[in-house]
Amino acid sequence: MSMMTYYVRLPKAELDRLLKDPKSIHDFLHPDEEPKGHDAERRIDVEKTWDIIHFLLTGSAAAVEGPLNNVVRGGREIGDEDVGYGPARYLTPEEVAKAATALSQIPFEKLWKRLDIKAMKKADVYMSESLRDDEWHRGWVKRYYEPLRKFFGEAAAAHEAVILYLG
C-alpha cells in the first residue's frame, strides 16, 4: 500500500472548530462530495515524494527543528483519530507563514542539488530505493514540490492554517 501526504488549507476558525471536535476530522478530510472549484484548490498531495522532499529540505529522514520540518513532518495532532497512517496534524497560520518563507528561499533547482541518494537509502527514506538522479525522477519530484511551495505561499498570504496527513 502506498503512503502519500495530503494537505488542506483552512481558515483559523475552521481549525478551531476541528480542534474542539476532533472526531469530525474524517468528515472534513473526506467530504461526501468531491471538492470542486475553490475548495479543490485548497487541497493538494505530494503523492509518494513526501519523504524525499523532507530529506531534501532538512537533510534528515527524522523530524528536525525549524520551519522546513513543518512542511512534511511538522504539526500537532488533531485528536487521536486515525486518518490513514495515524492522526492528522495541523500547522497554525504563524507556522505556515514561517514554512512558506523558508520554502520561498529554496527553488527546485537548489533543492535538487541537495540530492544524495546514498544518504537517503542509508536513512531509509521512503521511495529512495527506486530514486535515480535522472530527468524522469527530477521531473517527478518537481511536479509535487513546486505546487507545494505555491500552496504554502498562498496559505500564508491568506493567513490560513494547514492540515497535513499521511494516507
FENWODA-V273021 format. One record per backbone hydrogen bond with DSSP energy under -0.5 kcal/mol. CO is the residue of the C=O (numbers start at 1). NH is the residue of the N-H. E is the energy in kcal/mol with one decimal. If there is no record, write none. Layout:
co = {CO;CO}
nh = {NH;NH}
e = {E;E}
This chain:
co = {2;4;5;6;7;8;10;11;11;12;13;14;15;16;17;21;22;23;24;25;26;36;36;37;38;39;40;42;44;46;47;47;49;50;51;52;53;54;55;66;66;68;69;69;69;76;77;78;81;86;88;89;90;91;92;93;94;95;96;97;98;99;100;101;102;103;107;107;108;109;111;112;116;117;118;119;120;121;125;127;128;132;134;135;136;137;138;139;140;141;141;142;144;145;146;147;148;149;150;151;152;153;154;155;156;161;162;163;164;165;165;166}
nh = {4;167;46;165;44;163;161;14;15;16;17;18;19;20;21;24;25;26;28;29;30;39;40;41;42;42;43;9;7;49;5;50;53;54;55;56;57;58;59;69;70;71;72;73;74;90;79;81;83;83;78;164;76;162;96;97;98;99;100;101;102;103;104;105;105;106;110;111;112;113;114;115;120;121;122;123;125;124;128;130;131;134;138;139;140;141;142;143;144;144;145;146;148;149;150;151;152;153;154;155;156;157;158;160;159;10;91;8;89;6;167;85}
e = {-0.5;-3.3;-2.2;-2.0;-2.0;-2.7;-2.8;-0.5;-1.9;-2.8;-1.8;-2.1;-2.5;-1.5;-1.3;-2.2;-1.7;-0.7;-1.9;-2.9;-2.6;-1.4;-0.5;-1.5;-0.6;-0.8;-1.5;-2.8;-3.0;-2.3;-1.2;-0.6;-3.1;-2.4;-2.5;-2.7;-2.4;-2.7;-3.0;-0.9;-0.7;-0.8;-1.1;-1.9;-1.1;-2.2;-1.0;-0.6;-0.5;-2.5;-2.7;-2.4;-1.8;-1.8;-2.6;-2.3;-1.9;-2.4;-2.9;-2.3;-2.2;-2.9;-2.1;-0.6;-1.0;-2.0;-0.5;-2.1;-3.1;-1.3;-1.7;-1.8;-2.3;-2.8;-2.2;-2.0;-2.5;-1.2;-2.4;-0.7;-0.6;-1.5;-2.4;-2.6;-2.1;-2.4;-2.4;-2.3;-0.6;-1.1;-2.6;-2.0;-1.3;-2.3;-2.1;-2.9;-2.4;-2.3;-2.8;-2.5;-2.6;-2.4;-1.6;-2.9;-1.4;-2.1;-2.8;-2.3;-2.8;-2.9;-0.6;-2.2}
